[in-house]
């Protein structure tokens, strides 16, 4: 279920510093007329989507990672999509409504959408509804962004399955790309998922602007113009154009903040200033869809250079947190590979460590601890660790 949105501000259809072009015959259309899908125009959007989707699937079949085949012995191998439009660690599913409020350059307007021409209800076929469109970016790592389009139904109609509009046609112009029909998904980090024009639109939703597998365009960090067409004829034709400029990270406060702590930070980290010192770190879900836990093991040394292990775990922290504190302990008095049920190794609380991530490859920590063990590591300070590798198919970048 999607998180409910409560607007804290509303952008007008005419935005300072942005030009929104609306071409329409009028939202009411000619007297006595009813909204009807222009099938010739809608068909062009759907054909473009189908052609690109078929091409993408043909490309992945030619890829080294061909996956499992019927009756074959080789199972499919999970791998990261090399054609993604944004770092996979940027967006999580489901995408929350209202994220556009964090974008100072968000563009917003309204458009009339027609009802479902394939419905058996003639009143639904003749239905129309004005929805709100918001084009915006969210900050990712590595100085890049993701582009999203939120489409909001009126509050009193959201979720109504008897009367509903249908999805518009969406295309992009950028450089040599002209009227390029986009792959749009409300589930991020996908290979082929897309939303087809004239499909039922029941709930307000957020769609991420994707690339097709095998393509390197569009570049959503560069300026582009997005056109949303309601695909209607009969005097109701309307399109909205959003001219979005280059992505400038300094425009966004979030771009200078540490990354949100999530499972993409799960890996092995090493201290570049001391060979063979490192941290095994894991971020995992608690199962309540609201919190996570960070656990880590720090293999370091005591004052005479002998190996010394510290282990820590955080309390559950809210999803979206940018710093996490883990209570840290060490253990002693245990046994090596005990053959039976031996007594648990006694735990001694050492202190705490605070974790934050400047980017996907840089982990900053501050520590404050005193070991009661003779010669154990002690003190306060800060260290920077670097990523050793990424977990298979879960590249943080």
Secondary structure, DSSP 8 states (H G I E B T S, - for coil): -------S----SS-TT--EEEEES-TT-STT---EE-HHHHHHHHHHHHHHHHHHHHHHHHSS-----TT-SS-------TT-SS-TTS--SS--TTGGGG-TT-EEEEEEEE--TT-S-HHHHT-EEEEEEEEEEEE-STT-EEEEEEEE--TTTTT-SSS-EE--EEEEEETTEEEEE-EEESSSS-SS----TT-EE-S-EEEEEE--TT-----TTS-EEEEEE--EETT--EEEEEEE----GGG-GGGGS-----GGG-EEEE-TTSTT-EEEEEEEE-SSSSEEEEEEEEEEE-TTS-EEEEEEEE--EETT-SEEEEEEEEEES--SS-SS-----EEEEEEEEEEEEEETTEEEEEEEEE--STT--EEEEEEEEEE---BTTB---
